[in-house]
Amino acid sequence: MLKSKSQIRRAFVLLLILAALMLGACQAAEPLKLPENAEIDAAAAGALAVDALSAQIAERHDRYAIYYTPEEYAELFRSVSGSYSGIGVYIYPDEAGRAMVYGVMKGGPAYEAGVLPGDVFLRLNGDDLSSLTYDEVADSLLGFVAGTQLELTFLRPDDGEVVIKLKTAKVEIPTVESVMLDDEVGLIKISSFNMTTGEQFTTAYNDLAEQGMQGLILDLRDNGGGEINSALQVCNYFVPDGEPMMYITDSDGVYYYTSNRAATDLPVVILQNGHTASASEVVIGAAHDCGMATLIGETTYGKGIVQDLQQLDSGAGLRFTSAKYSTAHKNDIHGVGIVPDIVFPMPEDADNLAAYTMEPEQDTQLAKAVAVLAEKMVAKSNENQTN
């Protein structure tokens, strides 16, 4: 297992980073002269300070580092943690700019209470929401702890005003979708990796196995990565028990993670493209190095680094590079990416949403994956009969 780092060491590293940033800024900046009796716009000064700090982090130390305001950090933490207290809906502006339910998370409070896509927010506990932006409506719904009773009034197409009462709850952000494409081929699509993705993948895999899955297509296209531990939970399915899944190199040395379960014995095809990055590349590298999967699509992004999140006392946060990683066979993919076994780009005139339909008839890359997987399944069947 990877050796853990203490909070003291992380804090010390952060202090060194901030000290270096401040020193660099002081050396580069000209003295600021203000006229007598000048008034300082605190908000503008704060914005300039944030811009300066962001520029120092990005340009002088770490091109992947980012400074987050308190609001941005809170949103980032929700997405990485994979859960939050709310009602379980996706909110987006409609054509008139009003906050509208774009989607409903299956199993969440809104789903159970009968909230539907297309419902427009009007009131929350009697308070008017119609003049708020969709971001403001989302923020207002995140202000309640789990178990809070809410009364929501929606404008529903064809039905007029609809009043729905529900309780907020801990809602898991779905990152995994799955479907049986036919009687034998299962498809699992992972959109990103948060702290619950590993569990979601296990649930999806077991569900497809119960439906008779004999071959698996894992779709990691447009998956920019995320929480590494969930990615390693997925790696467990594609790396033999006890074998390395990835290597980490930092200032303390080289470490590695090993698989802790038997790998699947199913034929596997993985779909990838140029937006497949970071934690997704960890999964692809592990599965491919161990000979468990055929890769189809385009060369991945090539982000072979590990990043940490650090919250500051103000509620703001930093994301900075702490280590680099290599694949199960110690291949360094940073800046290079992983080349697929079968190069098969999407047609230039393809619909941008084709890769999200989970339908081979609309998605030419998925159709290619189905064809290749069928060949692998026949070969495995023939091998079993020979043995």
C-alpha positions as CSV (number, residue, x, y, z in Angstrom):
1,M,0.0,0.0,0.0
2,L,1.0,3.6,-0.5
3,K,2.7,5.1,2.5
4,S,0.5,7.8,4.1
5,K,1.7,11.4,4.6
6,S,1.0,13.2,7.9
7,Q,-1.1,16.3,8.1
8,I,1.9,18.1,9.7
9,R,4.0,17.4,6.6
10,R,1.3,18.5,4.2
11,A,0.8,21.7,6.2
12,F,4.6,22.4,6.2
13,V,4.8,21.8,2.4
14,L,1.8,24.2,1.9
15,L,3.6,26.9,4.0
16,L,6.7,26.5,1.9
17,I,4.6,26.9,-1.3
18,L,2.8,30.0,0.0
19,A,6.1,31.5,1.3
20,A,7.7,30.9,-2.1
21,L,4.7,32.5,-3.8
22,M,4.8,35.5,-1.6
23,L,8.5,35.9,-2.0
24,G,8.2,35.7,-5.8
25,A,5.4,38.2,-5.8
26,C,7.4,40.6,-3.7
27,Q,10.4,40.4,-5.9
28,A,8.4,41.0,-9.1
29,A,6.0,43.7,-7.9
30,E,6.6,47.4,-8.0
31,P,5.8,49.4,-4.8
32,L,2.2,50.5,-4.8
33,K,1.8,54.3,-4.2
34,L,-1.6,55.6,-3.3
35,P,-2.6,59.3,-3.3
36,E,-3.3,61.0,0.0
37,N,-6.8,60.3,1.4
38,A,-7.4,57.6,-1.2
39,E,-10.2,55.1,-0.6
40,I,-9.5,51.4,-1.2
41,D,-12.1,49.2,-2.8
42,A,-11.8,46.1,-0.6
43,A,-13.6,43.8,-3.1
44,A,-11.5,44.9,-6.0
45,A,-8.3,44.6,-4.0
46,G,-9.4,41.1,-2.9
47,A,-10.1,40.1,-6.5
48,L,-6.6,41.4,-7.6
49,A,-5.0,39.4,-4.8
50,V,-6.7,36.2,-5.9
51,D,-5.7,36.8,-9.5
52,A,-2.1,37.4,-8.5
53,L,-2.0,34.3,-6.3
54,S,-3.5,32.2,-9.1
55,A,-0.9,33.5,-11.5
56,Q,2.0,32.9,-9.2
57,I,0.8,29.3,-8.6
58,A,0.3,28.5,-12.3
59,E,3.3,30.3,-13.8
60,R,6.0,29.9,-11.2
61,H,5.5,26.5,-9.6
62,D,2.8,24.2,-10.9
63,R,1.0,24.5,-14.2
64,Y,-1.8,22.2,-12.8
65,A,-2.2,24.0,-9.5
66,I,-5.4,26.0,-8.9
67,Y,-6.5,28.5,-6.3
68,Y,-10.2,28.1,-5.3
69,T,-12.4,30.7,-3.7
70,P,-14.4,29.5,-0.7
71,E,-17.4,29.0,-2.9
72,E,-15.5,27.2,-5.6
73,Y,-13.8,25.0,-3.0
74,A,-17.1,24.0,-1.4
75,E,-18.5,23.0,-4.8
76,L,-15.3,21.1,-5.7
77,F,-15.5,19.2,-2.4
78,R,-19.1,18.2,-3.0
79,S,-18.2,16.8,-6.5
80,V,-15.1,14.9,-5.2
81,S,-16.8,13.6,-2.1
82,G,-19.6,12.2,-4.2
83,S,-22.5,13.1,-1.9
84,Y,-24.2,16.1,-0.4
85,S,-27.4,17.0,1.5
86,G,-30.1,18.0,-0.9
87,I,-33.0,16.8,-3.0
88,G,-31.2,15.1,-5.9
89,V,-31.8,17.1,-9.0
90,Y,-29.8,18.7,-11.8
91,I,-30.8,22.4,-12.3
92,Y,-30.3,24.3,-15.5
93,P,-31.9,27.5,-17.0
94,D,-34.8,27.1,-19.4
95,E,-35.3,29.2,-22.5
96,A,-36.6,32.0,-20.4
97,G,-33.7,31.9,-18.0
98,R,-35.7,30.4,-15.2
99,A,-34.3,27.6,-12.9
100,M,-35.6,24.3,-14.3
101,V,-35.1,20.7,-13.3
102,Y,-32.9,19.3,-16.0
103,G,-32.7,15.8,-14.5
104,V,-33.6,13.8,-11.4
105,M,-31.2,11.4,-9.6
106,K,-32.8,8.0,-9.3
107,G,-33.5,7.1,-5.7
108,G,-33.1,10.6,-4.4
109,P,-35.8,12.6,-2.5
110,A,-37.0,14.4,-5.6
111,Y,-37.3,11.2,-7.5
112,E,-39.3,9.5,-4.8
113,A,-41.6,12.6,-4.4
114,G,-42.4,12.8,-8.1
115,V,-40.4,15.8,-9.3
116,L,-40.0,15.6,-13.1
117,P,-37.6,16.9,-15.6
118,G,-39.0,20.2,-17.0
119,D,-40.4,21.4,-13.7
120,V,-39.6,25.1,-13.2
121,F,-38.9,26.3,-9.6
122,L,-41.4,28.9,-8.4
123,R,-41.3,28.9,-4.6
124,L,-39.4,27.2,-1.7
125,N,-41.3,27.2,1.6
126,G,-43.3,30.1,0.3
127,D,-40.3,32.2,-0.7
128,D,-40.2,33.3,-4.3
129,L,-37.6,31.7,-6.5
130,S,-38.8,32.8,-9.9
131,S,-36.4,35.8,-10.1
132,L,-33.3,33.9,-9.0
133,T,-30.7,32.4,-11.3
134,Y,-30.3,28.6,-11.5
135,D,-27.1,28.9,-9.5
136,E,-28.9,30.8,-6.7
137,V,-31.7,28.3,-6.6
138,A,-29.1,25.5,-6.3
139,D,-27.3,27.3,-3.5
140,S,-30.6,27.8,-1.6
141,L,-31.4,24.1,-1.8
142,L,-27.9,23.2,-0.4
143,G,-28.4,25.3,2.7
144,F,-30.5,22.6,4.5
145,V,-29.2,19.7,6.5
146,A,-30.4,16.2,5.7
147,G,-33.9,15.5,7.1
148,T,-35.2,19.0,6.6
149,Q,-38.9,19.2,5.4
150,L,-39.3,21.4,2.3
151,E,-42.3,22.5,0.4
152,L,-41.5,23.2,-3.3
153,T,-43.8,24.8,-5.8
154,F,-43.1,24.1,-9.5
155,L,-44.5,25.2,-12.8
156,R,-45.1,22.0,-14.7
157,P,-45.7,22.1,-18.4
158,D,-49.4,21.2,-19.2
159,D,-50.2,20.9,-15.5
160,G,-49.6,24.4,-14.1
161,E,-48.4,24.8,-10.5
162,V,-47.5,21.7,-8.6
163,V,-46.7,21.6,-4.9
164,I,-44.4,18.8,-3.7
165,K,-43.4,18.2,-0.1
166,L,-40.2,16.2,0.6
167,K,-37.3,15.9,3.0
168,T,-33.7,16.6,2.1
169,A,-31.3,13.6,2.4
170,K,-27.8,12.6,1.7
171,V,-27.7,12.2,-2.1
172,E,-25.0,10.3,-3.9
173,I,-23.8,12.0,-7.2
174,P,-24.1,9.3,-9.9
175,T,-21.0,8.8,-12.0
176,V,-21.7,5.3,-13.3
177,E,-24.3,4.2,-15.9
178,S,-24.8,0.6,-17.0
179,V,-26.9,-1.3,-19.5
180,M,-27.0,-4.7,-21.2
181,L,-26.6,-4.1,-24.9
182,D,-27.9,-7.6,-25.7
183,D,-28.2,-10.9,-23.9
184,E,-24.4,-11.1,-23.3
185,V,-22.7,-7.7,-23.7
186,G,-22.6,-5.4,-20.7
187,L,-21.7,-1.7,-20.9
188,I,-20.5,0.4,-18.0
189,K,-19.8,4.1,-18.5
190,I,-17.9,6.1,-15.9
191,S,-18.2,9.9,-16.3
192,S,-15.8,10.8,-13.5
193,F,-14.3,9.4,-10.3
194,N,-15.6,10.6,-6.9
195,M,-15.5,8.9,-3.5
196,T,-18.5,6.8,-4.3
197,T,-17.6,5.7,-7.9
198,G,-15.9,2.5,-6.8
199,E,-19.1,1.4,-5.0
200,Q,-21.2,2.4,-7.9
201,F,-19.1,0.4,-10.3
202,T,-19.3,-2.7,-8.1
203,T,-23.1,-2.4,-8.0
204,A,-23.3,-1.9,-11.8
205,Y,-20.9,-4.8,-12.5
206,N,-22.8,-7.2,-10.2
207,D,-26.1,-6.2,-11.7
208,L,-24.9,-6.9,-15.2
209,A,-23.4,-10.2,-14.1
210,E,-26.7,-11.3,-12.7
211,Q,-28.3,-10.5,-16.1
212,G,-25.9,-12.9,-17.8
213,M,-23.0,-10.6,-18.9
214,Q,-20.4,-12.6,-20.8
215,G,-18.3,-9.6,-22.0
216,L,-17.8,-6.0,-20.8
217,I,-17.3,-2.7,-22.5
218,L,-15.9,0.0,-20.1
219,D,-16.5,3.5,-21.5
220,L,-14.0,6.1,-20.1
221,R,-14.4,8.6,-22.9
222,D,-14.4,12.2,-21.7
223,N,-13.6,11.1,-18.2
224,G,-11.1,13.6,-16.9
225,G,-10.3,11.6,-13.7
226,G,-10.9,12.5,-10.1
227,E,-10.6,10.7,-6.8
228,I,-7.8,8.1,-7.1
229,N,-9.0,5.6,-4.5
230,S,-12.2,4.9,-6.4
231,A,-10.2,4.4,-9.6
232,L,-8.1,1.8,-7.8
233,Q,-11.3,0.1,-6.6
234,V,-12.2,-0.3,-10.3
235,C,-8.6,-1.4,-11.2
236,N,-9.1,-4.4,-8.8
237,Y,-11.4,-5.9,-11.4
238,F,-8.8,-5.9,-14.1
239,V,-5.5,-6.8,-12.2
240,P,-4.8,-10.2,-10.8
241,D,-4.8,-10.4,-7.0
242,G,-1.5,-9.2,-5.5
243,E,-0.2,-7.6,-8.7
244,P,0.8,-3.9,-8.9
245,M,-1.9,-1.5,-10.2
246,M,0.1,1.7,-10.3
247,Y,3.3,3.2,-8.9
248,I,3.7,6.5,-7.1
249,T,6.9,8.6,-7.0
250,D,7.2,11.5,-4.6
251,S,9.9,13.1,-2.5
252,D,9.9,10.1,-0.1
253,G,10.5,7.5,-2.8
254,V,8.5,5.0,-4.9
255,Y,5.4,3.3,-3.7
256,Y,2.8,1.1,-5.3
257,Y,-0.8,-0.2,-4.9
258,T,-1.6,-3.9,-5.4
259,S,-4.9,-5.6,-6.4
260,N,-6.8,-7.2,-3.5
261,R,-9.2,-9.4,-5.4
262,A,-9.3,-11.8,-8.3
263,A,-9.6,-10.1,-11.7
264,T,-12.6,-10.7,-13.9
265,D,-12.4,-13.6,-16.4
266,L,-14.6,-11.8,-18.9
267,P,-13.3,-10.4,-22.2
268,V,-13.0,-6.6,-21.8
269,V,-12.9,-3.7,-24.2
270,I,-12.2,-0.1,-23.1
271,L,-13.2,3.0,-25.0
272,Q,-11.0,6.1,-24.6
273,N,-10.4,9.5,-26.3
274,G,-8.3,12.6,-26.0
275,H,-10.3,13.8,-22.9
276,T,-9.7,10.6,-21.0
277,A,-7.2,11.6,-18.3
278,S,-5.6,11.1,-14.9
279,A,-7.5,8.6,-12.8
280,S,-9.1,7.2,-15.9
281,E,-5.6,6.6,-17.3
282,V,-4.7,4.7,-14.1
283,V,-7.5,2.3,-14.8
284,I,-6.6,1.9,-18.5
285,G,-2.9,1.5,-17.8
286,A,-3.6,-1.2,-15.2
287,A,-6.0,-3.2,-17.4
288,H,-3.9,-2.9,-20.5
289,D,-0.5,-3.7,-18.9
290,C,-2.0,-6.8,-17.4
291,G,-3.4,-7.9,-20.7
292,M,-7.0,-7.8,-19.5
293,A,-8.4,-5.3,-22.0
294,T,-8.3,-4.2,-25.6
295,L,-8.3,-0.4,-26.0
296,I,-10.3,1.4,-28.7
297,G,-10.6,5.0,-29.7
298,E,-7.9,7.7,-29.5
299,T,-4.8,8.4,-27.5
300,T,-5.6,9.6,-24.0
301,Y,-4.7,13.0,-22.6
302,G,-1.5,12.0,-20.7
303,K,-1.7,13.4,-17.2
304,G,0.5,11.2,-15.0
305,I,0.6,13.3,-11.8
306,V,-1.1,13.1,-8.4
307,Q,-2.6,16.2,-6.9
308,D,-3.7,17.1,-3.4
309,L,-6.4,19.4,-2.1
310,Q,-5.7,21.7,0.8
311,Q,-8.3,23.9,2.5
312,L,-7.1,27.2,4.0
313,D,-8.5,28.8,7.2
314,S,-10.5,31.2,5.1
315,G,-12.4,28.4,3.4
316,A,-10.5,28.9,0.2
317,G,-8.4,26.1,-1.1
318,L,-5.4,25.0,-3.2
319,R,-4.9,22.1,-5.5
320,F,-1.3,21.3,-6.2
321,T,0.9,18.5,-7.5
322,S,2.3,16.2,-4.9
323,A,3.7,13.2,-6.8
324,K,3.7,11.5,-10.2
325,Y,2.5,8.1,-11.1
326,S,3.3,5.4,-13.6
327,T,1.2,2.4,-14.8
328,A,1.3,-1.2,-13.5
329,H,4.3,-1.9,-15.7
330,K,6.0,1.4,-14.7
331,N,5.2,3.2,-17.9
332,D,5.3,7.0,-17.6
333,I,2.4,8.4,-19.6
334,H,2.7,12.0,-18.5
335,G,2.5,14.3,-21.6
336,V,2.3,11.2,-23.8
337,G,-0.9,9.4,-23.1
338,I,-1.9,5.8,-23.8
339,V,-2.2,4.8,-27.4
340,P,-5.2,2.5,-28.1
341,D,-4.7,-1.0,-29.6
342,I,-7.3,0.0,-32.3
343,V,-7.2,3.7,-33.4
344,F,-10.8,4.5,-34.2
345,P,-11.7,8.2,-33.9
346,M,-15.3,9.5,-34.0
347,P,-16.4,10.8,-37.5
348,E,-15.8,14.5,-37.8
349,D,-19.5,15.0,-38.5
350,A,-20.7,12.9,-35.5
351,D,-23.2,14.4,-33.0
352,N,-21.2,15.7,-30.0
353,L,-23.7,13.8,-27.7
354,A,-23.4,10.5,-29.6
355,A,-20.9,9.1,-27.0
356,Y,-23.5,9.6,-24.3
357,T,-26.4,7.7,-25.9
358,M,-25.1,4.2,-24.9
359,E,-26.6,3.1,-28.2
360,P,-24.3,1.5,-30.8
361,E,-26.7,2.6,-33.6
362,Q,-25.9,6.2,-32.8
363,D,-22.3,5.8,-31.5
364,T,-19.8,4.5,-34.1
365,Q,-17.0,4.0,-31.5
366,L,-19.3,1.9,-29.3
367,A,-20.4,-0.1,-32.4
368,K,-16.8,-0.9,-33.1
369,A,-16.3,-1.9,-29.4
370,V,-19.2,-4.3,-29.7
371,A,-17.8,-5.9,-32.8
372,V,-14.3,-6.3,-31.3
373,L,-15.8,-7.7,-28.1
374,A,-17.8,-10.2,-30.0
375,E,-14.6,-11.5,-31.6
376,K,-12.9,-11.7,-28.2
377,M,-15.9,-13.6,-26.8
378,V,-15.9,-16.1,-29.6
379,A,-12.1,-16.7,-29.1
380,K,-12.6,-17.2,-25.4
381,S,-15.4,-19.7,-26.0
382,N,-13.3,-21.6,-28.5
383,E,-10.4,-21.6,-26.0
384,N,-12.7,-23.0,-23.2
385,Q,-13.9,-25.8,-25.5
386,T,-10.3,-26.7,-26.4
387,N,-9.4,-26.9,-22.8
